[in-house]
Amino acid sequence: MGMEGVLDLYGCSFNVYNAIFVFIWGLFLWETYLNLRQLKVAKKVTKSPYEIRCSMNDADFDKSRRYAIDKLNFDIVSGFYNILSLSVILHFQLIAWAWYKSKEHMLFICSHTPWSFGVTEGSEIPFSLLFTIYVALFQFFESLPWSYYRLFVVEERYGFNKQTLGFFIKDRLKALVVGLVIGLPIISVLIWIIKAGGRHFYIYAYGFTFIVSIIIMFVYPEFIAPIFDRYERFPDCELRTKIEELAASIEFPLKKLFVVEGSKRSSHSNAYFYGFGKNKRIVLFDTLIRGFKMSGTESDSSDSADKTSDEAQNRGCGDDEEILAVLAHELGHWKLKHVTFNLVIAQFKIFFMFFAFGQLVSVDQLFVDFGFPPSAAPMLIRLIVVFQFISMPYSSILEFY
């Protein structure tokens, strides 16, 4: 019995739209319930608990509490908007509408330019690429006001946001362009593999995505991350020696130590590591180290330099042991093999989703509910439906791990 027969077993009318609609609203209500519970606690507890009173006074605790309340309120409101937006997209079958508009526009462009590139009614990959661009632009503009409010209202209110409006817009545009430059070729090859891979295409598709993910893990820190932020070698000093000693004490193969200019974005601080095998690198945010200034800041105008110096003296950890404690937390993930475990779980999840896609790709009824006639849904849409909607329960469960 085929998968379509299984879905219609015992005469059940399997309506994908209704099932997805119920699940996404159920998930939203559950997450909202949890946020409201946390909001109630944040409003109720107005004094710092005894256990942390020695390290956090009431003023700092109250600021942290109010910040948490504002973030929870933002999450609830933005979450409600997102679920309404998704419901409208599903109910009015806007995915199919966007696909046919992309196809219409691509055919128009190719018929009115001297370079048609052989695009015809059956050229699925060019249509998929234009559809992806349209979706990316829609998501860019839809999320822009929410990102603006989160940064320039919520984060700004508590002194965390350091971005200017110009930096914010430029950063978002760079993310959009870089995402398309990387994503469009990947989508093209993936569609080709699925259509040409035969019965076991899902194995080849998974293998391709695995190789791409490994390449990106190597390429991103070296070539992509510097597009967005400035990195420099951490200077020789007592703190560097202590970090190297900490890494050596757990046999962490530290090869390079960097600092990133996080202060251009936020006063929040962090540390992380990346790399494979014996080639690991550690990155510290400049906001983690009190008084630290990136090279070149001295050449700024005197007013700007003074402001930068004052901000540097009032942020981050003033004690090396505090910085080492933050870093030790990150290195603990490596020592306890959390990174390896999460990588294995992620690969298992991706392979299972490709396997499920291989079983469901020919079930036309799944895609009819999204506005496509039987057998007319393009491969990219079939991928989106299975990976983003059909697999929602599976993905939600794995998020607990």
C-alpha positions as semicolon CSV with decimal commas, in nm:
position;residue;x (nm);y (nm);z (nm)
1;M;0,000;0,000;0,000
2;G;0,137;0,340;-0,098
3;M;0,168;0,632;0,141
4;E;-0,139;0,797;-0,012
5;G;-0,338;0,480;0,058
6;V;-0,218;0,479;0,417
7;L;-0,338;0,836;0,463
8;D;-0,681;0,746;0,329
9;L;-0,704;0,420;0,525
10;Y;-1,056;0,337;0,649
11;G;-1,202;0,618;0,439
12;C;-1,054;0,895;0,655
13;S;-1,041;1,229;0,480
14;F;-0,689;1,348;0,547
15;N;-0,686;1,728;0,539
16;V;-0,331;1,852;0,573
17;Y;-0,431;2,215;0,606
18;N;-0,657;2,153;0,907
19;A;-0,396;1,936;1,078
20;I;-0,122;2,195;1,031
21;F;-0,353;2,478;1,132
22;V;-0,450;2,304;1,456
23;F;-0,088;2,220;1,539
24;I;0,060;2,567;1,480
25;W;-0,212;2,731;1,688
26;G;-0,178;2,467;1,959
27;L;0,198;2,524;1,970
28;F;0,150;2,901;1,981
29;L;-0,101;2,877;2,267
30;W;0,131;2,646;2,462
31;E;0,431;2,878;2,420
32;T;0,216;3,180;2,509
33;Y;0,095;3,001;2,822
34;L;0,456;2,937;2,928
35;N;0,549;3,300;2,859
36;L;0,253;3,424;3,062
37;R;0,355;3,200;3,352
38;Q;0,707;3,339;3,339
39;L;0,569;3,692;3,310
40;K;0,365;3,638;3,625
41;V;0,676;3,527;3,815
42;A;0,881;3,821;3,688
43;K;0,615;4,067;3,803
44;K;0,569;3,897;4,140
45;V;0,933;3,868;4,249
46;T;1,046;4,227;4,307
47;K;1,344;4,167;4,539
48;S;1,658;3,974;4,458
49;P;1,652;3,625;4,613
50;Y;1,875;3,566;4,912
51;E;2,094;3,320;4,720
52;I;2,217;3,586;4,473
53;R;2,202;3,894;4,695
54;C;2,578;3,886;4,753
55;S;2,645;3,928;4,379
56;M;2,342;4,130;4,262
57;N;2,189;4,424;4,445
58;D;1,820;4,513;4,431
59;A;1,871;4,788;4,170
60;D;2,045;4,553;3,926
61;F;1,791;4,280;3,994
62;D;1,502;4,519;3,928
63;K;1,659;4,627;3,598
64;S;1,703;4,262;3,498
65;R;1,345;4,186;3,600
66;R;1,199;4,476;3,401
67;Y;1,411;4,377;3,101
68;A;1,276;4,022;3,121
69;I;0,918;4,155;3,142
70;D;0,964;4,373;2,834
71;K;1,118;4,086;2,636
72;L;0,836;3,850;2,733
73;N;0,572;4,106;2,634
74;F;0,750;4,155;2,301
75;D;0,767;3,779;2,241
76;I;0,396;3,740;2,312
77;V;0,288;4,023;2,080
78;S;0,530;3,935;1,799
79;G;0,438;3,567;1,833
80;F;0,070;3,653;1,792
81;Y;0,148;3,853;1,479
82;N;0,358;3,569;1,336
83;I;0,085;3,309;1,389
84;L;-0,174;3,539;1,230
85;S;0,057;3,602;0,934
86;L;0,119;3,230;0,883
87;S;-0,254;3,155;0,914
88;V;-0,334;3,411;0,644
89;I;-0,066;3,263;0,416
90;L;-0,208;2,913;0,460
91;H;-0,576;3,005;0,443
92;F;-0,547;3,212;0,125
93;Q;-0,295;2,971;-0,032
94;L;-0,045;3,251;-0,081
95;I;0,244;3,009;-0,131
96;A;0,086;2,889;-0,456
97;W;0,004;3,248;-0,554
98;A;0,368;3,353;-0,500
99;W;0,491;3,056;-0,703
100;Y;0,273;3,129;-1,004
101;K;0,366;3,499;-0,988
102;S;0,735;3,402;-0,981
103;K;0,682;3,179;-1,284
104;E;0,491;3,452;-1,468
105;H;0,756;3,714;-1,393
106;M;1,047;3,489;-1,493
107;L;0,884;3,403;-1,827
108;F;0,812;3,772;-1,886
109;I;1,173;3,870;-1,813
110;C;1,314;3,600;-2,040
111;S;1,075;3,684;-2,325
112;H;1,165;4,055;-2,315
113;T;1,543;4,027;-2,293
114;P;1,797;3,894;-2,542
115;W;1,915;3,639;-2,284
116;S;1,642;3,381;-2,228
117;F;1,888;3,116;-2,099
118;G;1,659;2,850;-2,244
119;V;1,387;2,914;-1,985
120;T;1,056;2,751;-2,080
121;E;0,731;2,657;-1,905
122;G;0,903;2,351;-1,763
123;S;1,214;2,528;-1,631
124;E;1,154;2,462;-1,263
125;I;1,491;2,572;-1,123
126;P;1,480;2,935;-1,253
127;F;1,125;2,971;-1,121
128;S;1,237;2,830;-0,785
129;L;1,520;3,081;-0,761
130;L;1,295;3,380;-0,829
131;F;1,039;3,240;-0,582
132;T;1,315;3,215;-0,320
133;I;1,417;3,576;-0,382
134;Y;1,057;3,695;-0,344
135;V;1,012;3,498;-0,020
136;A;1,340;3,636;0,117
137;L;1,233;3,993;0,035
138;F;0,893;3,938;0,197
139;Q;1,054;3,804;0,514
140;F;1,305;4,090;0,512
141;F;1,040;4,362;0,507
142;E;0,797;4,177;0,733
143;S;1,055;4,128;1,008
144;L;1,213;4,473;0,975
145;P;0,975;4,668;1,205
146;W;0,987;4,394;1,468
147;S;1,366;4,385;1,464
148;Y;1,373;4,765;1,482
149;Y;1,142;4,772;1,785
150;R;1,336;4,499;1,964
151;L;1,666;4,682;1,918
152;F;1,577;5,050;1,928
153;V;1,303;5,031;2,191
154;V;1,345;4,725;2,416
155;E;1,725;4,692;2,403
156;E;1,776;5,070;2,390
157;R;1,562;5,121;2,699
158;Y;1,814;4,929;2,910
159;G;2,128;5,060;2,743
160;F;2,210;4,740;2,557
161;N;2,168;4,849;2,196
162;K;2,474;5,013;2,038
163;Q;2,366;4,998;1,675
164;T;2,293;5,311;1,476
165;L;2,004;5,310;1,231
166;G;2,249;5,309;0,941
167;F;2,440;5,012;1,083
168;F;2,112;4,827;1,143
169;I;1,987;4,873;0,785
170;K;2,326;4,792;0,631
171;D;2,363;4,482;0,847
172;R;2,021;4,352;0,749
173;L;2,087;4,415;0,381
174;K;2,421;4,234;0,400
175;A;2,252;3,937;0,566
176;L;1,989;3,929;0,291
177;V;2,246;3,941;0,009
178;V;2,484;3,689;0,167
179;G;2,195;3,453;0,237
180;L;2,082;3,464;-0,126
181;V;2,434;3,432;-0,267
182;I;2,487;3,116;-0,062
183;G;2,133;2,981;-0,071
184;L;2,040;3,008;-0,438
185;P;2,315;2,777;-0,572
186;I;2,241;2,526;-0,295
187;I;1,871;2,523;-0,384
188;S;1,952;2,477;-0,754
189;V;2,176;2,175;-0,694
190;L;1,936;2,024;-0,439
191;I;1,640;2,039;-0,679
192;W;1,853;1,885;-0,955
193;I;1,962;1,600;-0,725
194;I;1,604;1,525;-0,620
195;K;1,474;1,522;-0,977
196;A;1,766;1,321;-1,117
197;G;1,845;1,098;-0,821
198;G;1,594;0,824;-0,885
199;R;1,430;0,611;-0,620
200;H;1,690;0,675;-0,350
201;F;1,733;1,047;-0,417
202;Y;1,687;1,131;-0,050
203;I;2,020;0,965;0,032
204;Y;2,203;1,178;-0,225
205;A;2,015;1,491;-0,116
206;Y;2,110;1,432;0,247
207;G;2,472;1,365;0,148
208;F;2,482;1,692;-0,044
209;T;2,339;1,895;0,246
210;F;2,581;1,727;0,488
211;I;2,881;1,820;0,273
212;V;2,751;2,176;0,232
213;S;2,700;2,214;0,608
214;I;3,056;2,099;0,677
215;I;3,197;2,338;0,416
216;I;2,997;2,628;0,562
217;M;3,124;2,547;0,912
218;F;3,478;2,591;0,779
219;V;3,408;2,887;0,552
220;Y;3,175;3,096;0,772
221;P;3,420;3,200;1,047
222;E;3,700;3,280;0,801
223;F;3,518;3,453;0,517
224;I;3,153;3,527;0,603
225;A;3,159;3,640;0,967
226;P;3,417;3,917;0,893
227;I;3,167;4,067;0,648
228;F;2,949;4,157;0,946
229;D;3,194;4,215;1,233
230;R;3,559;4,306;1,285
231;Y;3,789;4,039;1,425
232;E;4,146;4,076;1,542
233;R;4,408;3,868;1,718
234;F;4,382;3,885;2,095
235;P;4,691;4,072;2,220
236;D;4,965;3,913;2,426
237;C;4,887;3,978;2,791
238;E;4,833;3,804;3,123
239;L;4,472;3,719;3,034
240;R;4,582;3,551;2,712
241;T;4,827;3,337;2,907
242;K;4,554;3,236;3,151
243;I;4,319;3,142;2,866
244;E;4,589;2,929;2,704
245;E;4,656;2,759;3,038
246;L;4,284;2,691;3,085
247;A;4,261;2,537;2,738
248;A;4,572;2,326;2,799
249;S;4,435;2,202;3,133
250;I;4,151;2,019;2,955
251;E;4,355;1,941;2,641
252;F;4,152;2,179;2,427
253;P;4,348;2,217;2,098
254;L;4,356;2,598;2,090
255;K;4,530;2,732;1,780
256;K;4,415;3,093;1,763
257;L;4,254;3,344;1,997
258;F;4,046;3,632;1,861
259;V;3,840;3,923;1,987
260;V;3,533;4,044;1,797
261;E;3,397;4,398;1,802
262;G;3,060;4,318;1,954
263;S;3,039;4,669;2,101
264;K;2,922;4,800;1,763
265;R;2,606;4,596;1,812
266;S;2,531;4,555;2,180
267;S;2,672;4,581;2,529
268;H;2,584;4,214;2,583
269;S;2,893;3,996;2,604
270;N;2,982;3,636;2,529
271;A;3,256;3,397;2,419
272;Y;3,254;3,100;2,185
273;F;3,481;2,856;2,004
274;Y;3,474;2,696;1,661
275;G;3,679;2,465;1,441
276;F;3,729;2,094;1,378
277;G;3,973;1,840;1,511
278;K;4,301;1,989;1,631
279;N;4,231;2,332;1,483
280;K;4,014;2,515;1,737
281;R;3,978;2,890;1,777
282;I;3,832;3,092;2,066
283;V;3,655;3,424;2,016
284;L;3,589;3,673;2,297
285;F;3,353;3,968;2,263
286;D;3,527;4,298;2,337
287;T;3,232;4,376;2,565
288;L;3,336;4,086;2,789
289;I;3,664;4,254;2,888
290;R;3,642;4,574;3,090
291;G;3,853;4,851;2,944
292;F;3,931;4,665;2,621
293;K;3,939;4,870;2,301
294;M;3,981;4,736;1,949
295;S;4,288;4,857;1,761
296;G;4,215;5,166;1,557
297;T;3,964;5,321;1,798
298;E;4,232;5,565;1,913
299;S;4,236;5,719;1,564
300;D;3,871;5,824;1,591
301;S;3,773;6,182;1,672
302;S;3,851;6,287;2,028
303;D;3,485;6,298;2,136
304;S;3,414;5,958;1,984
305;A;3,731;5,811;2,132
306;D;3,648;5,948;2,478
307;K;3,296;5,803;2,457
308;T;3,434;5,466;2,347
309;S;3,685;5,471;2,632
310;D;3,416;5,555;2,890
311;E;3,189;5,278;2,763
312;A;3,477;5,029;2,769
313;Q;3,548;5,112;3,134
314;N;3,185;5,055;3,237
315;R;3,116;4,721;3,074
316;G;3,223;4,360;3,095
317;C;3,415;4,170;3,360
318;G;3,673;4,354;3,565
319;D;3,837;4,038;3,692
320;D;4,020;3,781;3,480
321;E;3,865;3,499;3,681
322;E;3,516;3,611;3,575
323;I;3,619;3,603;3,209
324;L;3,773;3,260;3,255
325;A;3,450;3,141;3,419
326;V;3,249;3,248;3,112
327;L;3,497;3,077;2,883
328;A;3,507;2,765;3,101
329;H;3,132;2,728;3,051
330;E;3,182;2,725;2,673
331;L;3,479;2,489;2,687
332;G;3,275;2,262;2,912
333;H;3,040;2,198;2,619
334;W;3,340;2,072;2,422
335;K;3,481;1,865;2,708
336;L;3,146;1,695;2,770
337;K;3,099;1,641;2,395
338;H;2,777;1,844;2,382
339;V;2,881;1,986;2,044
340;T;2,934;1,641;1,896
341;F;2,606;1,516;2,043
342;N;2,409;1,809;1,902
343;L;2,574;1,764;1,562
344;V;2,477;1,396;1,553
345;I;2,119;1,476;1,659
346;A;2,096;1,747;1,392
347;Q;2,220;1,510;1,122
348;F;1,979;1,240;1,235
349;K;1,696;1,492;1,218
350;I;1,792;1,609;0,869
351;F;1,831;1,255;0,734
352;F;1,495;1,148;0,876
353;M;1,328;1,452;0,720
354;F;1,479;1,370;0,381
355;F;1,367;1,009;0,423
356;A;1,014;1,125;0,509
357;F;1,024;1,358;0,210
358;G;1,116;1,062;-0,009
359;Q;0,803;0,879;0,108
360;L;0,569;1,180;0,082
361;V;0,694;1,359;-0,229
362;S;0,454;1,171;-0,459
363;V;0,146;1,214;-0,235
364;D;-0,025;1,488;-0,437
365;Q;-0,304;1,543;-0,185
366;L;-0,053;1,694;0,058
367;F;0,016;1,976;-0,185
368;V;-0,337;2,023;-0,321
369;D;-0,430;2,174;0,016
370;F;-0,164;2,440;-0,045
371;G;-0,325;2,552;-0,371
372;F;-0,160;2,334;-0,634
373;P;-0,347;2,106;-0,878
374;P;-0,263;1,733;-0,854
375;S;0,092;1,657;-0,974
376;A;0,156;2,028;-1,037
377;A;0,342;2,123;-0,718
378;P;0,708;2,202;-0,798
379;M;0,987;2,030;-0,607
380;L;1,083;2,335;-0,401
381;I;0,725;2,370;-0,277
382;R;0,713;2,000;-0,191
383;L;1,033;2,048;0,011
384;I;0,888;2,348;0,194
385;V;0,561;2,172;0,276
386;V;0,730;1,860;0,415
387;F;1,026;2,026;0,590
388;Q;0,848;2,331;0,730
389;F;0,493;2,210;0,790
390;I;0,452;1,831;0,785
391;S;0,758;1,781;1,006
392;M;0,657;2,044;1,263
393;P;0,564;1,795;1,541
394;Y;0,886;1,601;1,487
395;S;1,100;1,918;1,491
396;S;0,923;2,051;1,801
397;I;0,992;1,730;1,993
398;L;1,362;1,733;1,900
399;E;1,395;2,091;2,023
400;F;1,374;1,956;2,378
401;Y;1,708;1,778;2,330
